[in-house]
Amino acid sequence: MIPVNTPLLDGNEKAYLAECIETGWISSEGPFVKRFEGEFAHAVGRQHAIACANGSGALDIAVAAAGIGPGDEVVMPTFTIISPAASVVRAGGTPVLVDCSSETWNMDVAQIERRITPATKAILVVHIYGLPVDMTGVLEIARRHNLVVIEDAAEMHGQYVHDRPCGSFGLISTFSFYPNKHVTCGEGGMVVTDDEVIAEKCRGYRNLCFQAKRRFVHEELGWNYRMTNMQAAVGLAQLEKLESHVIRKRQIGERYLNRLEGTPGIVLPPTEAEYAKSIFWVFGLLVEEGHPLSSGDVMKALGERKIGTRPFFYPMHQQPVFQKQGLFLNESYPVAETLSERGFYVPSGLGLTDSQIDEVADALKQIMASV
């Protein structure tokens, strides 16, 4: 079996975990948490980093710290994982959607301004798959309309927009450390900001809003979203190898591109924009419109060859859970719908070997030529 993701854990992970066990510091009180936070903040050019249990928790914290609540609208992409929209809805806010660009698969910045109303409080950016959002345009729109920018950089460890790292834009940015990310703790997340007041709010929301002088007296509701010392130990070891991980991911992407170029029925992923080159977090593909095989057919055929795949995100405006709440009724976003219907991604984890890449590419070419 070639899994859709194989993490690479060949640095100091074992040594740092052994230190946690030997010292007994396994909870969120351990020293690796602060070390990881400090090194991560430096890596993404932020003043403050707040480690937490997972990327979805980071979004919950960020949305709360930004003051999103009932009556507030948040402009965001429809083509994304559900977590950002879920955080807004749980806070009482209303997601207002924009379609994505067919050239980058990211939210179409040109559509943002027309979705702004007097109730708009924030723009929630989600960088998708390999290329980031054009943050220059987003920040200019936010400045003109006095809006908060929340940046979900979960998939963009080590990526840049021009010469600025993803995660350094807007009021708050968030990351995920799920196993398929360039930096993984197994599970984990991070909130980063340059605002000291916001950072302190985030620390409180992460830790049940305990108070320093009256621990069990609560003025606000928070979450138990703490990161353990063991997670942070693995994350720190991973962060030490981020540069080499980015290089390897781009090598994987380039090898796939070379092997699959010209394959009938397959559309290769976007590789660059004016402001960035793809980091190939995943290697996504589209089945050409009108091809006899659907993306589901191709994924099934690859699965029969013991090759893992995943479908593309399902758009927020089509999510049953949101439609049941009366959200996004009769809304249509054709680019996102096309990507979701025709898109999938193949194995592209850091542990993937060149021979496995070639095996996947050969299998895909055979499948597409079989009809």
C-alpha positions in Angstrom: 0.0 0.0 0.0 1.2 3.5 -0.8 -0.6 5.7 1.7 -1.8 9.2 0.7 0.5 10.5 3.3 3.6 9.1 5.0 5.2 11.5 7.5 9.0 11.8 7.8 10.3 11.6 11.4 14.1 11.3 11.0 15.3 14.2 13.1 15.4 14.7 16.9 11.9 13.4 17.5 13.0 10.3 19.4 15.6 12.2 21.5 13.2 14.9 22.5 10.5 12.5 23.3 12.9 10.5 25.5 13.7 13.7 27.3 10.0 14.2 28.1 9.7 10.7 29.5 12.9 10.8 31.4 12.1 14.2 33.1 8.4 13.4 33.6 7.4 16.5 31.8 4.6 15.1 29.5 1.8 17.6 30.1 1.3 21.1 28.7 3.5 22.5 31.6 6.7 21.1 30.0 9.5 23.2 28.6 9.2 22.1 25.0 5.9 24.0 24.6 7.5 27.4 25.2 10.6 26.4 23.1 8.3 25.3 20.2 6.3 28.5 20.5 9.4 30.7 20.5 11.0 29.0 17.5 7.8 28.9 15.5 7.1 32.5 16.1 10.6 33.3 14.8 10.2 31.1 11.8 7.0 32.9 10.6 8.1 36.4 11.6 5.6 36.9 14.4 6.0 38.3 18.0 3.8 35.7 19.7 2.9 32.0 19.2 0.3 30.1 21.2 0.5 26.3 20.9 -2.8 24.4 21.1 -4.3 20.9 20.5 -5.1 21.1 16.8 -5.6 23.4 13.8 -9.4 23.6 14.3 -8.9 24.6 17.9 -6.5 27.3 16.7 -9.2 28.7 14.5 -11.7 28.6 17.3 -9.3 30.6 19.4 -8.4 33.1 16.6 -12.1 33.8 15.8 -12.9 34.4 19.5 -9.8 36.6 20.0 -10.8 38.6 17.0 -14.1 39.4 18.6 -16.3 37.6 16.0 -19.8 37.2 17.4 -23.5 37.3 16.6 -24.3 39.7 13.8 -20.8 39.7 12.4 -20.1 38.6 8.8 -16.8 37.0 7.8 -15.9 36.9 4.1 -14.1 33.6 3.4 -13.7 31.0 0.6 -16.3 28.4 -0.1 -13.5 26.0 -1.3 -11.9 24.9 2.0 -12.1 22.3 4.8 -15.0 22.9 7.0 -13.0 24.1 10.1 -12.9 27.9 9.3 -16.6 28.1 8.6 -17.4 26.0 11.6 -15.4 28.3 13.9 -17.3 31.3 12.6 -20.7 29.7 12.9 -20.0 28.4 16.4 -19.0 31.9 17.4 -22.4 33.2 16.2 -21.0 34.8 13.1 -22.1 34.4 9.5 -19.7 33.2 6.8 -20.1 35.1 3.5 -18.6 33.1 0.7 -16.5 33.9 -2.4 -15.6 31.5 -5.2 -12.0 30.5 -6.0 -9.7 31.3 -8.9 -9.3 28.5 -11.4 -5.7 29.6 -11.8 -4.6 29.2 -8.2 -7.5 27.2 -6.6 -7.5 29.9 -3.8 -10.2 32.4 -3.0 -10.6 34.9 -5.8 -9.5 38.2 -4.2 -11.3 40.2 -6.9 -14.6 38.9 -5.5 -14.0 39.9 -1.9 -15.0 43.6 -2.1 -18.4 43.0 -3.6 -19.3 40.7 -0.6 -18.6 43.3 2.0 -21.5 44.9 3.8 -21.9 47.1 6.9 -22.0 43.9 9.0 -18.7 42.6 7.7 -16.1 42.4 10.5 -13.3 40.2 9.0 -11.8 38.5 6.0 -10.8 34.9 6.8 -8.1 33.8 4.3 -7.4 30.0 3.7 -4.4 29.1 1.7 -5.2 26.0 -0.4 -3.0 23.0 -1.4 0.2 24.6 -2.7 -0.2 28.2 -3.7 -1.1 30.9 -1.2 -3.7 33.6 -1.5 -2.5 37.0 -2.9 -2.2 38.7 0.4 -1.3 42.1 -1.0 -4.7 42.5 -2.4 -6.5 41.1 0.7 -4.6 43.5 3.0 -5.4 46.5 0.8 -9.1 45.6 0.9 -9.1 45.1 4.6 -7.3 48.5 5.1 -9.9 50.4 3.0 -12.8 48.8 4.9 -11.2 48.6 8.4 -11.6 44.8 8.6 -9.7 42.2 10.6 -7.7 39.7 8.6 -7.5 36.1 10.0 -5.0 34.0 8.0 -5.5 30.2 8.0 -2.0 29.0 7.0 -2.5 25.4 8.0 -1.2 24.0 4.7 1.6 26.6 4.2 4.5 25.8 6.5 7.5 27.3 4.8 5.6 29.0 2.0 6.1 32.7 1.2 4.1 35.5 -0.5 6.8 37.5 -2.2 9.4 37.7 0.6 7.0 37.3 3.6 6.2 34.0 5.2 2.7 32.7 5.3 1.5 33.1 8.8 2.8 36.7 9.1 -0.2 38.5 7.6 -3.2 40.1 9.3 -4.1 40.3 12.9 -4.0 36.6 13.6 -2.8 33.5 11.7 -3.3 29.8 12.4 -1.5 26.6 11.6 -2.1 22.9 11.9 0.4 20.1 12.7 -1.7 17.2 11.5 0.5 14.3 10.1 0.2 15.5 6.5 1.7 18.9 7.2 5.3 19.9 6.6 5.6 20.2 10.4 3.7 17.6 12.4 3.1 16.7 16.0 0.5 14.0 15.1 -2.1 16.5 16.2 -1.5 20.1 17.1 -2.0 23.7 16.1 -0.6 27.2 16.6 -2.0 30.7 16.8 0.4 33.5 15.9 0.1 37.3 16.2 2.0 40.5 16.7 -0.5 41.9 19.1 0.3 41.3 22.8 -3.3 41.9 24.0 -4.6 39.4 21.4 -1.9 36.9 22.3 -2.9 37.1 26.0 -6.5 36.5 25.0 -5.5 33.5 22.9 -3.6 32.0 25.9 -6.7 32.4 28.0 -9.0 30.8 25.5 -6.6 27.9 25.1 -6.7 27.2 28.8 -10.3 27.4 29.9 -9.9 31.1 30.6 -8.3 30.4 34.0 -7.4 33.6 35.8 -3.9 34.2 37.3 -5.1 35.2 40.8 -8.4 33.3 41.0 -7.9 30.2 39.0 -11.3 28.6 39.2 -13.3 31.8 38.8 -14.1 32.4 35.2 -15.1 35.7 33.5 -15.2 34.0 30.0 -15.6 30.6 28.5 -12.6 29.0 26.9 -11.5 25.6 25.8 -9.1 22.9 26.9 -7.0 23.2 23.8 -3.6 22.8 25.4 -0.7 21.2 23.6 1.3 18.6 25.5 5.0 18.7 26.1 5.4 15.5 24.0 3.6 17.0 21.0 5.7 20.2 21.3 8.9 18.0 21.4 8.0 16.4 18.1 6.9 19.7 16.6 10.2 21.3 17.6 12.2 18.5 16.0 10.1 18.8 12.8 10.5 22.6 12.7 14.3 22.1 12.7 13.9 20.3 9.4 11.4 22.6 7.8 13.7 23.9 5.1 14.6 20.4 3.9 11.0 19.4 4.1 10.0 22.2 1.8 12.8 21.2 -0.7 11.6 17.6 -0.6 8.0 18.5 -1.2 8.9 20.6 -4.2 11.0 17.7 -5.5 8.0 15.4 -5.2 5.8 17.9 -7.0 8.3 18.3 -9.8 8.7 14.6 -10.3 5.0 14.1 -10.6 4.8 17.0 -13.0 7.5 15.5 -15.2 6.0 12.0 -15.1 2.4 13.0 -15.7 2.9 15.8 -18.3 0.8 15.1 -21.4 -1.3 12.4 -19.7 -4.7 12.4 -21.5 -7.7 13.3 -19.4 -5.6 14.8 -16.5 -5.2 18.5 -15.6 -2.0 19.2 -13.6 -2.1 21.5 -10.6 -1.1 25.2 -10.8 2.5 25.6 -10.0 3.1 29.3 -9.6 1.6 32.7 -9.4 3.2 36.2 -9.7 3.8 36.2 -6.0 4.7 32.6 -5.1 5.7 29.2 -6.4 3.8 26.1 -5.3 4.9 24.3 -2.1 3.0 21.2 -3.2 1.5 20.5 0.2 -0.5 17.9 -1.7 -0.3 17.0 -5.3 -3.8 17.7 -6.7 -5.2 16.7 -10.0 -8.3 17.3 -12.0 -10.0 14.9 -14.4 -10.7 16.8 -17.6 -14.3 17.8 -18.3 -16.0 15.3 -20.6 -13.7 12.5 -19.8 -15.5 9.1 -19.6 -14.0 8.5 -16.1 -15.0 10.6 -13.1 -12.6 11.5 -10.3 -14.4 8.8 -8.2 -13.7 6.2 -10.9 -10.0 7.1 -11.0 -9.7 7.1 -7.2 -11.4 3.7 -7.1 -9.0 2.3 -9.7 -6.0 3.6 -7.9 -7.3 2.1 -4.7 -7.6 -1.3 -6.4 -3.8 -0.9 -7.1 -3.3 -0.2 -3.4 -2.6 3.5 -4.0 -4.2 6.0 -1.5 -6.1 9.1 -2.6 -8.3 11.8 -1.2 -11.1 13.8 -2.8 -10.9 17.6 -3.0 -12.7 19.7 -0.4 -16.5 19.9 -0.6 -17.6 23.5 -0.9 -19.1 25.2 2.1 -22.3 26.3 0.2 -23.1 22.7 -0.5 -22.5 21.3 3.0 -25.7 19.7 4.3 -25.0 20.9 7.9 -25.0 24.5 6.8 -28.0 24.2 4.5 -30.0 22.7 7.4 -29.1 26.0 9.3 -30.5 28.0 6.4 -27.1 29.2 5.2 -26.0 29.6 1.5 -29.4 28.6 0.1 -29.5 28.9 -3.7 -25.9 30.1 -3.8 -23.6 28.8 -6.6 -19.8 29.0 -7.0 -19.0 27.3 -10.2 -15.2 27.1 -9.9 -15.3 25.6 -6.5 -18.0 23.1 -7.6 -15.9 22.1 -10.6 -12.8 21.6 -8.4 -14.7 19.5 -5.9 -16.4 17.4 -8.5 -13.3 16.7 -10.6 -10.4 17.0 -8.2 -8.4 14.5 -6.1 -4.9 14.2 -4.8 -2.4 11.3 -4.9 0.2 10.2 -2.3 2.6 13.1 -1.6 3.8 12.8 2.0 7.4 13.6 2.9 8.2 9.9 3.4 7.2 9.1 -0.2 10.1 7.6 -2.3 10.9 8.4 -5.9 10.1 4.8 -6.9 6.6 5.2 -5.3 6.0 8.4 -7.2 6.9 6.6 -10.4 4.5 3.7 -9.5 1.7 6.1 -8.8 2.3 8.0 -12.1 2.5 4.8 -14.1 -0.7 3.5 -12.6 -2.5 6.8 -13.3 -1.4 6.9 -16.9 -2.6 3.3 -17.4 -6.0 4.0 -15.8 -6.5 7.1 -18.0 -5.5 5.2 -21.1 -7.9 2.3 -20.4 -11.0 4.0 -21.8 
